[in-house]
Amino acid sequence: MNTELSRRQRLRFFFLNVAAFALIFLALGFITLQILNSSAYRQTDDALKKITPDSARVTMEIQRYQTNDPFLDQKSPLPPMDNEVRDNRFNTQIILWSKNGTILNKTALGGRFTELQSLTLDTKNLDTVSEIKLDNGESGGKLTFHSITMAADDLASDVAYIQVLENTDQISQSMDNFQTILILCMVFFWLLSIVISYLLSKQNMKPIFAAWKKQQEFVENASHELRTPLTIIQNSLQRLFTKPEHTILQESETIAQALNETRRLTGLTNDLLTIARSDSNEAVLDKQSLQPEKLIGELVKPFQEIAQMDQKTFIVENFAKQTVHVDEKKVHQLLVILLDNALKYTSAGDKIVLQSEISGEHWLLEIKNSGPGIPDEEKKQIFERFHRMDPSRTKESGGYGLGLAIAKQIVTDHKGKITVHDWQPKGVIFRIKLPVA
């Protein structure tokens, strides 16, 4: 793959991963803060909503104002209301307002009035909990309250509105601390995600590089394999032009060689087309019901004849009686590839065995031959394209290295499995497991 192109693709993966992690962390942080804010102030807000103008605490504050006695006994002569909330008097302040927005209970507030002197009456949001921030003259900071304002009943003619303030400085400070810690954690993990994104971008490029390398090798190998028969055909035709006076009979050997290479070229292009269709998912199985016993009985006849001529033993153990649902042409091609290989790699006196049987929901096939074994390292690569165990073999015996790759593809398309094993004391076993339906 082009170096610049691969670098740009990798950077694209990297920035996509970084952006994805950033969005996830931001969304997670926002949701966490919203949930915490809601739950942290819920108890305070619920307490404020339960306070009414005739509650004991409000009644006591009005009595202090009316008697001008800020130290009036805290015990109210009135019985407590049902579900009345017992407020903390040091965190809760009750403000009595006149109609023109003047604080009436300044004396009762005492020194706390200096903290609340910047407070103004807001009658637009009555009976609604809201947040108020006031300047703290002593420390120069801010005081935070949750507040609710309600219209007063006829308990006192000059008290028009009652405002209850609940100090939330501790909650706000805790929330600020939590928010700072959360932001620091998010930044740390986002920086960590940058490293992870870099590693992921490298990991994501591996299958792309592997696919590119596989495609490049396929094109190179295909070009090489196509070049050889084309060169032979070209040389044969050029030779015919150099001897125009010769008859066809005289040049029959040259013509036969060109025709032989043409047939081989046709087979190679068909194999390449089969693999290309499989890679592009264009291969479609034409599954039909068939009798495996009949299929194998007809398929093995020419191979038995060839084996007999080559003084080889060919044994067929055809026990599959149950109907199977497969692509007949593909299975025929699969068995031809494996039996053809068995004949190629065996010598006179060797034995070839084809076994077929139904086991449960699978059609089991075994093609054995007593020819040379396959080393364990070769077993891992034997189904790869253009792979030949012995490159020194001629094309007549070694083929193009596409047969077993096509065989594996056929089995995979049928959702089956193909494996290779040693046949003791000498030889090779190809085992195939195909679903019956």
Secondary structure, 3 states (H helix, E strand, C coil): CCHHHHHHHHHHHHHHHHHHHHHHHHHHHHHHHHHHHHHHCHHHHHHHHHCCCCCHHHHHHHHHHHHCCCCCCCCCCCCCCCCCCCCCCCCEEEEEECCCCCECCHHHHHHHHHHHCCCCCCCCCCCCCEEEEEECCCCCCEEEEEEEEEECCCCCCCCCEEEEEEECHHHHHHHHHHHHHHHHHHHHHHHHHHHHHHHHHHHHHHHHHHHHHHHHHHHHHHHHHHHHHHHHHHHHHHHHHHCCCCCCCCCHHHHHHHHHHHHHHHHHHHHHHHHHHHHCCCCCCCEEEECHHHHHHHHCHHHHHHHHHCCCEEEEEECCCCCEEEEHHHHHHHHHHHHHHHHHCCCCCCEEEEEEEEECCEEEEEEEECCCCCCHHHHCCCCCCCCCCCCCCCHHHHCCCCHHHHHHHHHHHCCCEEEEEECCCCCEEEEEEEECC
